[in-house]
Amino acid sequence: MKLECGLYKISDRRKPFPLMHLLKVFIKDGKKYYQIDNELPQQVDSYGVMYLDGFQMIGRLHRPLNITKVRITITWYDSSGDRYETTMSNVQVLRRLFHEYPEIAGVAGAFLKPSEKR
């Protein structure tokens, strides 16, 4: 698939209830790349083609994006292998979680300032 630089909405056809994903096409250091969500960017091949097997193009997006709702889900496991999960709607709640449980923050790579530690 050949696309111009920009932001696109795509869906994963391999899933029974597909989620939408963001596809970013950009040029860096004279080379064209594409990136799905927050994955590592992939360089477009020498023919300008991106391999998006299993994804369906929905359409091009324009900024500012019209975002109406955000959900942040964080999952962690304890030393027994038990799974924990919590969902929040803003980053302030995530900060509070990391403040209350700095062990989660540390494993997630979110290092707290000394003034924020318990």
Backbone atoms as SQL, in Angstrom:
CREATE TABLE atoms (id INTEGER PRIMARY KEY, chain TEXT, resi INTEGER, resn TEXT, atom TEXT, x REAL, y REAL, z REAL);
INSERT INTO atoms VALUES
  (1, 'A', 1, 'MET', 'N', 0.840, -1.166, 0.000),
  (2, 'A', 1, 'MET', 'CA', 0.000, 0.000, 0.000),
  (3, 'A', 1, 'MET', 'C', 0.892, 1.238, 0.000),
  (4, 'A', 2, 'LYS', 'N', 0.595, 2.214, -0.844),
  (5, 'A', 2, 'LYS', 'CA', 1.336, 3.470, -0.900),
  (6, 'A', 2, 'LYS', 'C', 0.457, 4.580, -0.345),
  (7, 'A', 3, 'LEU', 'N', 1.023, 5.364, 0.567),
  (8, 'A', 3, 'LEU', 'CA', 0.274, 6.456, 1.184),
  (9, 'A', 3, 'LEU', 'C', 1.136, 7.700, 1.287),
  (10, 'A', 4, 'GLU', 'N', 0.486, 8.860, 1.269),
  (11, 'A', 4, 'GLU', 'CA', 1.170, 10.123, 1.508),
  (12, 'A', 4, 'GLU', 'C', 1.434, 10.261, 3.005),
  (13, 'A', 5, 'CYS', 'N', 2.348, 11.163, 3.355),
  (14, 'A', 5, 'CYS', 'CA', 2.605, 11.435, 4.767),
  (15, 'A', 5, 'CYS', 'C', 1.328, 11.946, 5.416),
  (16, 'A', 6, 'GLY', 'N', 1.073, 11.496, 6.617),
  (17, 'A', 6, 'GLY', 'CA', -0.120, 11.917, 7.341),
  (18, 'A', 6, 'GLY', 'C', -0.534, 10.890, 8.366),
  (19, 'A', 7, 'LEU', 'N', -1.735, 11.057, 8.862),
  (20, 'A', 7, 'LEU', 'CA', -2.286, 10.196, 9.899),
  (21, 'A', 7, 'LEU', 'C', -3.532, 9.519, 9.353),
  (22, 'A', 8, 'TYR', 'N', -3.642, 8.194, 9.602),
  (23, 'A', 8, 'TYR', 'CA', -4.739, 7.406, 9.047),
  (24, 'A', 8, 'TYR', 'C', -5.376, 6.544, 10.128),
  (25, 'A', 9, 'LYS', 'N', -6.649, 6.215, 9.915),
  (26, 'A', 9, 'LYS', 'CA', -7.372, 5.285, 10.786),
  (27, 'A', 9, 'LYS', 'C', -7.411, 3.947, 10.065),
  (28, 'A', 10, 'ILE', 'N', -6.960, 2.879, 10.762),
  (29, 'A', 10, 'ILE', 'CA', -6.985, 1.530, 10.196),
  (30, 'A', 10, 'ILE', 'C', -7.602, 0.589, 11.224),
  (31, 'A', 11, 'SER', 'N', -8.096, -0.557, 10.757),
  (32, 'A', 11, 'SER', 'CA', -8.618, -1.560, 11.693),
  (33, 'A', 11, 'SER', 'C', -7.935, -2.895, 11.426),
  (34, 'A', 12, 'ASP', 'N', -7.855, -3.698, 12.462),
  (35, 'A', 12, 'ASP', 'CA', -7.223, -5.015, 12.383),
  (36, 'A', 12, 'ASP', 'C', -8.296, -6.042, 12.036),
  (37, 'A', 13, 'ARG', 'N', -8.284, -6.523, 10.801),
  (38, 'A', 13, 'ARG', 'CA', -9.302, -7.471, 10.338),
  (39, 'A', 13, 'ARG', 'C', -9.122, -8.863, 10.927),
  (40, 'A', 14, 'ARG', 'N', -7.986, -9.123, 11.569),
  (41, 'A', 14, 'ARG', 'CA', -7.713, -10.453, 12.110),
  (42, 'A', 14, 'ARG', 'C', -8.460, -10.707, 13.410),
  (43, 'A', 15, 'LYS', 'N', -9.055, -9.681, 13.994),
  (44, 'A', 15, 'LYS', 'CA', -9.747, -9.828, 15.276),
  (45, 'A', 15, 'LYS', 'C', -11.255, -9.850, 15.047),
  (46, 'A', 16, 'PRO', 'N', -11.992, -10.628, 15.853),
  (47, 'A', 16, 'PRO', 'CA', -13.445, -10.713, 15.653),
  (48, 'A', 16, 'PRO', 'C', -14.158, -9.378, 15.894),
  (49, 'A', 17, 'PHE', 'N', -13.663, -8.590, 16.836),
  (50, 'A', 17, 'PHE', 'CA', -14.216, -7.265, 17.104),
  (51, 'A', 17, 'PHE', 'C', -13.065, -6.270, 16.974),
  (52, 'A', 18, 'PRO', 'N', -12.772, -5.858, 15.741),
  (53, 'A', 18, 'PRO', 'CA', -11.564, -5.070, 15.508),
  (54, 'A', 18, 'PRO', 'C', -11.564, -3.712, 16.205),
  (55, 'A', 19, 'LEU', 'N', -10.407, -3.379, 16.741),
  (56, 'A', 19, 'LEU', 'CA', -10.163, -2.061, 17.301),
  (57, 'A', 19, 'LEU', 'C', -9.586, -1.177, 16.206),
  (58, 'A', 20, 'MET', 'N', -9.780, 0.106, 16.336),
  (59, 'A', 20, 'MET', 'CA', -9.164, 1.045, 15.418),
  (60, 'A', 20, 'MET', 'C', -7.730, 1.301, 15.875),
  (61, 'A', 21, 'HIS', 'N', -6.867, 1.579, 14.924),
  (62, 'A', 21, 'HIS', 'CA', -5.470, 1.892, 15.200),
  (63, 'A', 21, 'HIS', 'C', -5.084, 3.136, 14.427),
  (64, 'A', 22, 'LEU', 'N', -4.070, 3.840, 14.933),
  (65, 'A', 22, 'LEU', 'CA', -3.539, 4.998, 14.234),
  (66, 'A', 22, 'LEU', 'C', -2.332, 4.582, 13.418),
  (67, 'A', 23, 'LEU', 'N', -2.320, 4.967, 12.166),
  (68, 'A', 23, 'LEU', 'CA', -1.186, 4.735, 11.276),
  (69, 'A', 23, 'LEU', 'C', -0.597, 6.091, 10.938),
  (70, 'A', 24, 'LYS', 'N', 0.658, 6.282, 11.281),
  (71, 'A', 24, 'LYS', 'CA', 1.354, 7.537, 10.999),
  (72, 'A', 24, 'LYS', 'C', 2.374, 7.273, 9.898),
  (73, 'A', 25, 'VAL', 'N', 2.342, 8.072, 8.840),
  (74, 'A', 25, 'VAL', 'CA', 3.303, 7.978, 7.745),
  (75, 'A', 25, 'VAL', 'C', 4.099, 9.279, 7.758),
  (76, 'A', 26, 'PHE', 'N', 5.430, 9.173, 7.823),
  (77, 'A', 26, 'PHE', 'CA', 6.252, 10.378, 7.947),
  (78, 'A', 26, 'PHE', 'C', 7.608, 10.178, 7.288),
  (79, 'A', 27, 'ILE', 'N', 8.306, 11.283, 7.090),
  (80, 'A', 27, 'ILE', 'CA', 9.657, 11.256, 6.523),
  (81, 'A', 27, 'ILE', 'C', 10.622, 11.750, 7.584),
  (82, 'A', 28, 'LYS', 'N', 11.713, 10.995, 7.775),
  (83, 'A', 28, 'LYS', 'CA', 12.761, 11.367, 8.717),
  (84, 'A', 28, 'LYS', 'C', 14.101, 11.107, 8.048),
  (85, 'A', 29, 'ASP', 'N', 14.948, 12.094, 8.048),
  (86, 'A', 29, 'ASP', 'CA', 16.272, 11.991, 7.417),
  (87, 'A', 29, 'ASP', 'C', 16.159, 11.548, 5.964),
  (88, 'A', 30, 'GLY', 'N', 15.143, 12.043, 5.272),
  (89, 'A', 30, 'GLY', 'CA', 14.966, 11.743, 3.855),
  (90, 'A', 30, 'GLY', 'C', 14.395, 10.369, 3.557),
  (91, 'A', 31, 'LYS', 'N', 14.052, 9.606, 4.574),
  (92, 'A', 31, 'LYS', 'CA', 13.489, 8.268, 4.375),
  (93, 'A', 31, 'LYS', 'C', 12.054, 8.233, 4.887),
  (94, 'A', 32, 'LYS', 'N', 11.209, 7.467, 4.203),
  (95, 'A', 32, 'LYS', 'CA', 9.798, 7.379, 4.563),
  (96, 'A', 32, 'LYS', 'C', 9.574, 6.205, 5.516),
  (97, 'A', 33, 'TYR', 'N', 8.783, 6.460, 6.558),
  (98, 'A', 33, 'TYR', 'CA', 8.485, 5.460, 7.578),
  (99, 'A', 33, 'TYR', 'C', 6.984, 5.396, 7.816),
  (100, 'A', 34, 'TYR', 'N', 6.551, 4.278, 8.387),
  (101, 'A', 34, 'TYR', 'CA', 5.181, 4.167, 8.870),
  (102, 'A', 34, 'TYR', 'C', 5.218, 3.559, 10.261),
  (103, 'A', 35, 'GLN', 'N', 4.233, 3.951, 11.073),
  (104, 'A', 35, 'GLN', 'CA', 4.189, 3.524, 12.471),
  (105, 'A', 35, 'GLN', 'C', 2.736, 3.285, 12.860),
  (106, 'A', 36, 'ILE', 'N', 2.454, 2.124, 13.424),
  (107, 'A', 36, 'ILE', 'CA', 1.112, 1.799, 13.901),
  (108, 'A', 36, 'ILE', 'C', 1.088, 1.993, 15.413),
  (109, 'A', 37, 'ASP', 'N', 0.190, 2.864, 15.865),
  (110, 'A', 37, 'ASP', 'CA', 0.063, 3.222, 17.279),
  (111, 'A', 37, 'ASP', 'C', 1.422, 3.639, 17.822),
  (112, 'A', 38, 'ASN', 'N', 1.876, 3.041, 18.910),
  (113, 'A', 38, 'ASN', 'CA', 3.161, 3.418, 19.497),
  (114, 'A', 38, 'ASN', 'C', 4.242, 2.364, 19.241),
  (115, 'A', 39, 'GLU', 'N', 4.035, 1.531, 18.220),
  (116, 'A', 39, 'GLU', 'CA', 5.041, 0.524, 17.864),
  (117, 'A', 39, 'GLU', 'C', 6.263, 1.211, 17.250),
  (118, 'A', 40, 'LEU', 'N', 7.324, 0.459, 17.039),
  (119, 'A', 40, 'LEU', 'CA', 8.516, 1.017, 16.413),
  (120, 'A', 40, 'LEU', 'C', 8.233, 1.352, 14.954),
  (121, 'A', 41, 'PRO', 'N', 8.726, 2.496, 14.479),
  (122, 'A', 41, 'PRO', 'CA', 8.530, 2.842, 13.070),
  (123, 'A', 41, 'PRO', 'C', 9.218, 1.831, 12.152),
  (124, 'A', 42, 'GLN', 'N', 8.588, 1.569, 11.010),
  (125, 'A', 42, 'GLN', 'CA', 9.132, 0.667, 9.994),
  (126, 'A', 42, 'GLN', 'C', 9.415, 1.479, 8.738),
  (127, 'A', 43, 'GLN', 'N', 10.546, 1.220, 8.117),
  (128, 'A', 43, 'GLN', 'CA', 10.867, 1.947, 6.889),
  (129, 'A', 43, 'GLN', 'C', 10.076, 1.362, 5.724),
  (130, 'A', 44, 'VAL', 'N', 9.559, 2.257, 4.883),
  (131, 'A', 44, 'VAL', 'CA', 8.846, 1.846, 3.678),
  (132, 'A', 44, 'VAL', 'C', 9.857, 1.194, 2.745),
  (133, 'A', 45, 'ASP', 'N', 9.455, 0.166, 1.988),
  (134, 'A', 45, 'ASP', 'CA', 10.408, -0.528, 1.116),
  (135, 'A', 45, 'ASP', 'C', 10.853, 0.366, -0.045),
  (136, 'A', 46, 'SER', 'N', 11.791, -0.115, -0.837),
  (137, 'A', 46, 'SER', 'CA', 12.387, 0.689, -1.911),
  (138, 'A', 46, 'SER', 'C', 11.383, 1.077, -2.989),
  (139, 'A', 47, 'TYR', 'N', 10.243, 0.410, -3.041),
  (140, 'A', 47, 'TYR', 'CA', 9.191, 0.747, -4.009),
  (141, 'A', 47, 'TYR', 'C', 8.145, 1.684, -3.400),
  (142, 'A', 48, 'GLY', 'N', 8.349, 2.081, -2.145),
  (143, 'A', 48, 'GLY', 'CA', 7.402, 2.969, -1.483),
  (144, 'A', 48, 'GLY', 'C', 6.194, 2.261, -0.917),
  (145, 'A', 49, 'VAL', 'N', 6.301, 0.943, -0.740),
  (146, 'A', 49, 'VAL', 'CA', 5.157, 0.144, -0.298),
  (147, 'A', 49, 'VAL', 'C', 5.266, -0.170, 1.197),
  (148, 'A', 50, 'MET', 'N', 4.127, -0.083, 1.893),
  (149, 'A', 50, 'MET', 'CA', 4.017, -0.476, 3.298),
  (150, 'A', 50, 'MET', 'C', 3.247, -1.783, 3.362),
  (151, 'A', 51, 'TYR', 'N', 3.710, -2.699, 4.175),
  (152, 'A', 51, 'TYR', 'CA', 3.040, -3.991, 4.302),
  (153, 'A', 51, 'TYR', 'C', 2.142, -3.962, 5.533),
  (154, 'A', 52, 'LEU', 'N', 0.858, -3.867, 5.282),
  (155, 'A', 52, 'LEU', 'CA', -0.128, -3.773, 6.353),
  (156, 'A', 52, 'LEU', 'C', -1.070, -4.964, 6.292),
  (157, 'A', 53, 'ASP', 'N', -0.488, -6.156, 6.200),
  (158, 'A', 53, 'ASP', 'CA', -1.299, -7.374, 6.122),
  (159, 'A', 53, 'ASP', 'C', -2.230, -7.472, 7.322),
  (160, 'A', 54, 'GLY', 'N', -3.484, -7.770, 7.061),
  (161, 'A', 54, 'GLY', 'CA', -4.461, -7.934, 8.120),
  (162, 'A', 54, 'GLY', 'C', -5.132, -6.638, 8.548),
  (163, 'A', 55, 'PHE', 'N', -4.665, -5.503, 8.034),
  (164, 'A', 55, 'PHE', 'CA', -5.258, -4.220, 8.391),
  (165, 'A', 55, 'PHE', 'C', -6.089, -3.689, 7.237),
  (166, 'A', 56, 'GLN', 'N', -7.163, -3.018, 7.582),
  (167, 'A', 56, 'GLN', 'CA', -8.041, -2.411, 6.582),
  (168, 'A', 56, 'GLN', 'C', -7.972, -0.893, 6.736),
  (169, 'A', 57, 'MET', 'N', -7.787, -0.197, 5.617),
  (170, 'A', 57, 'MET', 'CA', -7.751, 1.259, 5.632),
  (171, 'A', 57, 'MET', 'C', -9.172, 1.787, 5.822),
  (172, 'A', 58, 'ILE', 'N', -9.355, 2.635, 6.825),
  (173, 'A', 58, 'ILE', 'CA', -10.659, 3.248, 7.074),
  (174, 'A', 58, 'ILE', 'C', -10.700, 4.646, 6.460),
  (175, 'A', 59, 'GLY', 'N', -9.648, 5.430, 6.690),
  (176, 'A', 59, 'GLY', 'CA', -9.613, 6.765, 6.106),
  (177, 'A', 59, 'GLY', 'C', -8.507, 7.614, 6.686),
  (178, 'A', 60, 'ARG', 'N', -8.328, 8.783, 6.094),
  (179, 'A', 60, 'ARG', 'CA', -7.310, 9.719, 6.548),
  (180, 'A', 60, 'ARG', 'C', -7.882, 10.592, 7.661),
  (181, 'A', 61, 'LEU', 'N', -7.046, 10.903, 8.640),
  (182, 'A', 61, 'LEU', 'CA', -7.438, 11.759, 9.754),
  (183, 'A', 61, 'LEU', 'C', -6.769, 13.118, 9.611),
  (184, 'A', 62, 'HIS', 'N', -7.386, 14.117, 10.201),
  (185, 'A', 62, 'HIS', 'CA', -6.836, 15.473, 10.168),
  (186, 'A', 62, 'HIS', 'C', -6.792, 16.026, 11.585),
  (187, 'A', 63, 'ARG', 'N', -5.773, 16.812, 11.840),
  (188, 'A', 63, 'ARG', 'CA', -5.624, 17.430, 13.154),
  (189, 'A', 63, 'ARG', 'C', -6.386, 18.733, 13.194),
  (190, 'A', 64, 'PRO', 'N', -6.921, 19.117, 14.324),
  (191, 'A', 64, 'PRO', 'CA', -6.890, 18.383, 15.584),
  (192, 'A', 64, 'PRO', 'C', -7.844, 17.191, 15.551),
  (193, 'A', 65, 'LEU', 'N', -7.401, 16.084, 16.154),
  (194, 'A', 65, 'LEU', 'CA', -8.243, 14.891, 16.225),
  (195, 'A', 65, 'LEU', 'C', -9.432, 15.164, 17.146),
  (196, 'A', 66, 'ASN', 'N', -10.569, 14.637, 16.816),
  (197, 'A', 66, 'ASN', 'CA', -11.775, 14.820, 17.622),
  (198, 'A', 66, 'ASN', 'C', -11.877, 13.663, 18.623),
  (199, 'A', 67, 'ILE', 'N', -11.207, 13.813, 19.764),
  (200, 'A', 67, 'ILE', 'CA', -11.173, 12.780, 20.800),
  (201, 'A', 67, 'ILE', 'C', -12.277, 13.085, 21.815),
  (202, 'A', 68, 'THR', 'N', -13.139, 12.114, 22.084),
  (203, 'A', 68, 'THR', 'CA', -14.249, 12.353, 23.006),
  (204, 'A', 68, 'THR', 'C', -14.100, 11.632, 24.340),
  (205, 'A', 69, 'LYS', 'N', -13.295, 10.574, 24.388),
  (206, 'A', 69, 'LYS', 'CA', -13.163, 9.804, 25.627),
  (207, 'A', 69, 'LYS', 'C', -11.818, 9.086, 25.624),
  (208, 'A', 70, 'VAL', 'N', -11.194, 9.019, 26.797),
  (209, 'A', 70, 'VAL', 'CA', -9.918, 8.314, 26.946),
  (210, 'A', 70, 'VAL', 'C', -10.052, 7.325, 28.097),
  (211, 'A', 71, 'ARG', 'N', -9.543, 6.104, 27.882),
  (212, 'A', 71, 'ARG', 'CA', -9.456, 5.094, 28.946),
  (213, 'A', 71, 'ARG', 'C', -8.028, 4.584, 28.979),
  (214, 'A', 72, 'ILE', 'N', -7.446, 4.583, 30.153),
  (215, 'A', 72, 'ILE', 'CA', -6.091, 4.081, 30.355),
  (216, 'A', 72, 'ILE', 'C', -6.210, 2.836, 31.223),
  (217, 'A', 73, 'THR', 'N', -5.723, 1.710, 30.727),
  (218, 'A', 73, 'THR', 'CA', -5.751, 0.468, 31.497),
  (219, 'A', 73, 'THR', 'C', -4.320, 0.048, 31.777),
  (220, 'A', 74, 'ILE', 'N', -4.044, -0.255, 33.029),
  (221, 'A', 74, 'ILE', 'CA', -2.719, -0.740, 33.400),
  (222, 'A', 74, 'ILE', 'C', -2.892, -2.102, 34.065),
  (223, 'A', 75, 'THR', 'N', -2.058, -3.040, 33.651),
  (224, 'A', 75, 'THR', 'CA', -2.096, -4.406, 34.164),
  (225, 'A', 75, 'THR', 'C', -0.724, -4.733, 34.744),
  (226, 'A', 76, 'TRP', 'N', -0.696, -5.393, 35.895),
  (227, 'A', 76, 'TRP', 'CA', 0.574, -5.832, 36.469),
  (228, 'A', 76, 'TRP', 'C', 0.378, -7.180, 37.144),
  (229, 'A', 77, 'TYR', 'N', 1.504, -7.835, 37.402),
  (230, 'A', 77, 'TYR', 'CA', 1.510, -9.171, 38.006),
  (231, 'A', 77, 'TYR', 'C', 2.392, -9.137, 39.244),
  (232, 'A', 78, 'ASP', 'N', 1.962, -9.835, 40.290),
  (233, 'A', 78, 'ASP', 'CA', 2.797, -9.926, 41.481),
  (234, 'A', 78, 'ASP', 'C', 3.726, -11.131, 41.364),
  (235, 'A', 79, 'SER', 'N', 4.533, -11.352, 42.402),
  (236, 'A', 79, 'SER', 'CA', 5.523, -12.432, 42.353),
  (237, 'A', 79, 'SER', 'C', 4.886, -13.813, 42.315),
  (238, 'A', 80, 'SER', 'N', 3.612, -13.919, 42.678),
  (239, 'A', 80, 'SER', 'CA', 2.900, -15.202, 42.588),
  (240, 'A', 80, 'SER', 'C', 2.306, -15.431, 41.208),
  (241, 'A', 81, 'GLY', 'N', 2.433, -14.428, 40.347),
  (242, 'A', 81, 'GLY', 'CA', 1.866, -14.541, 39.008),
  (243, 'A', 81, 'GLY', 'C', 0.410, -14.112, 38.923),
  (244, 'A', 82, 'ASP', 'N', -0.130, -13.570, 40.028),
  (245, 'A', 82, 'ASP', 'CA', -1.517, -13.108, 40.017),
  (246, 'A', 82, 'ASP', 'C', -1.620, -11.790, 39.250),
  (247, 'A', 83, 'ARG', 'N', -2.688, -11.671, 38.479),
  (248, 'A', 83, 'ARG', 'CA', -2.886, -10.512, 37.612),
  (249, 'A', 83, 'ARG', 'C', -3.774, -9.470, 38.297),
  (250, 'A', 84, 'TYR', 'N', -3.366, -8.218, 38.176),
  (251, 'A', 84, 'TYR', 'CA', -4.132, -7.077, 38.663),
  (252, 'A', 84, 'TYR', 'C', -4.352, -6.141, 37.479),
  (253, 'A', 85, 'GLU', 'N', -5.500, -5.453, 37.486),
  (254, 'A', 85, 'GLU', 'CA', -5.782, -4.529, 36.396),
  (255, 'A', 85, 'GLU', 'C', -6.658, -3.405, 36.921),
  (256, 'A', 86, 'THR', 'N', -6.370, -2.204, 36.488),
  (257, 'A', 86, 'THR', 'CA', -7.215, -1.066, 36.825),
  (258, 'A', 86, 'THR', 'C', -7.327, -0.162, 35.604),
  (259, 'A', 87, 'THR', 'N', -8.476, 0.465, 35.471),
  (260, 'A', 87, 'THR', 'CA', -8.735, 1.345, 34.335),
  (261, 'A', 87, 'THR', 'C', -9.084, 2.724, 34.862),
  (262, 'A', 88, 'MET', 'N', -8.581, 3.737, 34.188),
  (263, 'A', 88, 'MET', 'CA', -8.833, 5.114, 34.600),
  (264, 'A', 88, 'MET', 'C', -9.128, 5.974, 33.378),
  (265, 'A', 89, 'SER', 'N', -9.615, 7.178, 33.622),
  (266, 'A', 89, 'SER', 'CA', -9.991, 8.041, 32.510),
  (267, 'A', 89, 'SER', 'C', -9.104, 9.269, 32.368),
  (268, 'A', 90, 'ASN', 'N', -8.111, 9.421, 33.250),
  (269, 'A', 90, 'ASN', 'CA', -7.191, 10.548, 33.073),
  (270, 'A', 90, 'ASN', 'C', -5.844, 10.249, 33.715),
  (271, 'A', 91, 'VAL', 'N', -4.858, 11.006, 33.316),
  (272, 'A', 91, 'VAL', 'CA', -3.488, 10.758, 33.746),
  (273, 'A', 91, 'VAL', 'C', -3.284, 11.111, 35.223),
  (274, 'A', 92, 'GLN', 'N', -4.135, 11.968, 35.791),
  (275, 'A', 92, 'GLN', 'CA', -4.005, 12.306, 37.210),
  (276, 'A', 92, 'GLN', 'C', -4.238, 11.074, 38.084),
  (277, 'A', 93, 'VAL', 'N', -5.178, 10.236, 37.694),
  (278, 'A', 93, 'VAL', 'CA', -5.438, 9.000, 38.444),
  (279, 'A', 93, 'VAL', 'C', -4.248, 8.054, 38.301),
  (280, 'A', 94, 'LEU', 'N', -3.640, 8.008, 37.125),
  (281, 'A', 94, 'LEU', 'CA', -2.444, 7.187, 36.920),
  (282, 'A', 94, 'LEU', 'C', -1.306, 7.691, 37.807),
  (283, 'A', 95, 'ARG', 'N', -1.127, 8.993, 37.882),
  (284, 'A', 95, 'ARG', 'CA', -0.097, 9.558, 38.768),
  (285, 'A', 95, 'ARG', 'C', -0.360, 9.176, 40.226),
  (286, 'A', 96, 'ARG', 'N', -1.632, 9.246, 40.620),
  (287, 'A', 96, 'ARG', 'CA', -1.985, 8.885, 41.995),
  (288, 'A', 96, 'ARG', 'C', -1.689, 7.409, 42.264),
  (289, 'A', 97, 'LEU', 'N', -1.993, 6.539, 41.296),
  (290, 'A', 97, 'LEU', 'CA', -1.683, 5.113, 41.429),
  (291, 'A', 97, 'LEU', 'C', -0.179, 4.924, 41.611),
  (292, 'A', 98, 'PHE', 'N', 0.625, 5.584, 40.780),
  (293, 'A', 98, 'PHE', 'CA', 2.078, 5.466, 40.883),
  (294, 'A', 98, 'PHE', 'C', 2.584, 6.032, 42.212),
  (295, 'A', 99, 'HIS', 'N', 1.951, 7.088, 42.707),
  (296, 'A', 99, 'HIS', 'CA', 2.351, 7.668, 43.986),
  (297, 'A', 99, 'HIS', 'C', 2.036, 6.709, 45.139),
  (298, 'A', 100, 'GLU', 'N', 0.859, 6.098, 45.106),
  (299, 'A', 100, 'GLU', 'CA', 0.449, 5.174, 46.164),
  (300, 'A', 100, 'GLU', 'C', 1.215, 3.856, 46.110),
  (301, 'A', 101, 'TYR', 'N', 1.591, 3.438, 44.907),
  (302, 'A', 101, 'TYR', 'CA', 2.289, 2.166, 44.715),
  (303, 'A', 101, 'TYR', 'C', 3.542, 2.397, 43.875),
  (304, 'A', 102, 'PRO', 'N', 4.597, 2.950, 44.473),
  (305, 'A', 102, 'PRO', 'CA', 5.815, 3.241, 43.712),
  (306, 'A', 102, 'PRO', 'C', 6.462, 1.984, 43.125),
  (307, 'A', 103, 'GLU', 'N', 6.116, 0.812, 43.663),
  (308, 'A', 103, 'GLU', 'CA', 6.638, -0.436, 43.092),
  (309, 'A', 103, 'GLU', 'C', 6.133, -0.609, 41.659),
  (310, 'A', 104, 'ILE', 'N', 4.870, -0.272, 41.428),
  (311, 'A', 104, 'ILE', 'CA', 4.304, -0.356, 40.075),
  (312, 'A', 104, 'ILE', 'C', 4.972, 0.681, 39.186),
  (313, 'A', 105, 'ALA', 'N', 5.135, 1.893, 39.706),
  (314, 'A', 105, 'ALA', 'CA', 5.764, 2.962, 38.929),
  (315, 'A', 105, 'ALA', 'C', 7.171, 2.562, 38.501),
  (316, 'A', 106, 'GLY', 'N', 7.933, 1.975, 39.422),
  (317, 'A', 106, 'GLY', 'CA', 9.306, 1.586, 39.112),
  (318, 'A', 106, 'GLY', 'C', 9.388, 0.531, 38.032),
  (319, 'A', 107, 'VAL', 'N', 8.551, -0.491, 38.127),
  (320, 'A', 107, 'VAL', 'CA', 8.561, -1.560, 37.126),
  (321, 'A', 107, 'VAL', 'C', 8.077, -1.027, 35.778),
  (322, 'A', 108, 'ALA', 'N', 7.166, -0.038, 35.811),
  (323, 'A', 108, 'ALA', 'CA', 6.657, 0.554, 34.570),
  (324, 'A', 108, 'ALA', 'C', 7.639, 1.552, 33.969),
  (325, 'A', 109, 'GLY', 'N', 8.713, 1.866, 34.695),
  (326, 'A', 109, 'GLY', 'CA', 9.709, 2.799, 34.182),
  (327, 'A', 109, 'GLY', 'C', 9.354, 4.255, 34.438),
  (328, 'A', 110, 'ALA', 'N', 8.372, 4.508, 35.289),
  (329, 'A', 110, 'ALA', 'CA', 7.973, 5.875, 35.633),
  (330, 'A', 110, 'ALA', 'C', 8.622, 6.221, 36.964),
  (331, 'A', 111, 'PHE', 'N', 9.799, 6.776, 36.904),
  (332, 'A', 111, 'PHE', 'CA', 10.535, 7.057, 38.124),
  (333, 'A', 111, 'PHE', 'C', 10.039, 8.355, 38.738),
  (334, 'A', 112, 'LEU', 'N', 9.682, 8.289, 40.019),
  (335, 'A', 112, 'LEU', 'CA', 9.122, 9.427, 40.729),
  (336, 'A', 112, 'LEU', 'C', 10.226, 10.327, 41.248),
  (337, 'A', 113, 'LYS', 'N', 9.920, 11.623, 41.310),
  (338, 'A', 113, 'LYS', 'CA', 10.839, 12.581, 41.919),
  (339, 'A', 113, 'LYS', 'C', 10.908, 12.267, 43.412),
  (340, 'A', 114, 'PRO', 'N', 12.040, 12.573, 44.060),
  (341, 'A', 114, 'PRO', 'CA', 12.139, 12.293, 45.502),
  (342, 'A', 114, 'PRO', 'C', 10.987, 12.906, 46.301),
  (343, 'A', 115, 'SER', 'N', 10.497, 14.070, 45.893),
  (344, 'A', 115, 'SER', 'CA', 9.396, 14.720, 46.615),
  (345, 'A', 115, 'SER', 'C', 8.074, 13.984, 46.432),
  (346, 'A', 116, 'GLU', 'N', 7.968, 13.118, 45.414),
  (347, 'A', 116, 'GLU', 'CA', 6.731, 12.387, 45.144),
  (348, 'A', 116, 'GLU', 'C', 6.700, 11.007, 45.789),
  (349, 'A', 117, 'LYS', 'N', 7.848, 10.542, 46.271),
  (350, 'A', 117, 'LYS', 'CA', 7.896, 9.201, 46.856),
  (351, 'A', 117, 'LYS', 'C', 7.253, 9.205, 48.227),
  (352, 'A', 118, 'ARG', 'N', 6.681, 8.055, 48.598),
  (353, 'A', 118, 'ARG', 'CA', 6.030, 7.919, 49.908),
  (354, 'A', 118, 'ARG', 'C', 7.061, 7.802, 50.986);
